[in-house]
Amino acid sequence: MLHEVVSVRMGPTLIKEETDTKSAAAQLGHSSEEVTETYYIAKPVQAPDVSDILERLGTSRKGPQPPAAHNDAHR
């Protein structure tokens, strides 16, 4: 069952990435690209940019460090 679900999403997504949504819709037999785009093309995961926080995690084995500007304000 999982294989079928993955195939239903991955196939049209791959076709769209290599050609276009119109071709993916035609492959699925859809009369409208809108149905294909809405329900069959995988959407990219959008996450907020928290790279500054993640960078601080890697700067010390003692744990996250406050930003340098924050430290300067307390001196």
N, C-alpha and C positions, 0 to 999 in steps of 0.2 A: 504493500500500500504506500509506504513512504517513497519508494522508487517511483511510483506513478505520479505522486504529488511533485516530487523534484523534477521529473521529466516534463510535466505540464508547465512548470515555471521556467526551467532552464532552457528548454528548446526554443520557445518563442523569444526569450531574452537573448540567447546567442544569435538567432537569426536577425533580430533587430540590431544588435551590435555590429554584425558583419554586413548587413545590408540596410534595411529600414523597417519601420513598423508596418508599412503596407505589405511587405513580403511576409512578415510574421503572421499578419491577419489572414492573408491568402492561404498560408500553410495550414492554419487552423480552421479554415472555412468560414471565417467571420466576414460579414458584409460590411462591418464598420471597424476602422482602426481604433476607435474610441474604446470599444469593448476589450480589444486586445491590450491596449495600453493600460487600461484601468485594472483589469483582472489577471492578465497573463504575463505581463512584462515585470520582472523583478525591479523593485525600486532600490536605489542605492541607500545605504544607511547613512544618515547625516548625524554626526555627533558634534556637540559644541567644541570649539577649540580651547582645550585646557592644557595645551602643551607647556605653558609656563609653570603650571602646577606640577606636571609630570617631570619636568626638568629638575625641579627642586627635590623631588624624591630621590633622584640619582646622585645628588651632590654630596651626600653624607651618609655614612652607615648609622649615624645616630638618629636618623629620621628626617622628616621634612624641615627645611630651613626657611625662615621668612625671607621675602625679597630684600635685596641689598638696600633699596631706597627706604624700606620700612625700618631697617636697622639704623641707618644714618639719622633718622628722625628722633630716635630715642637716645642719642649720645649727648 
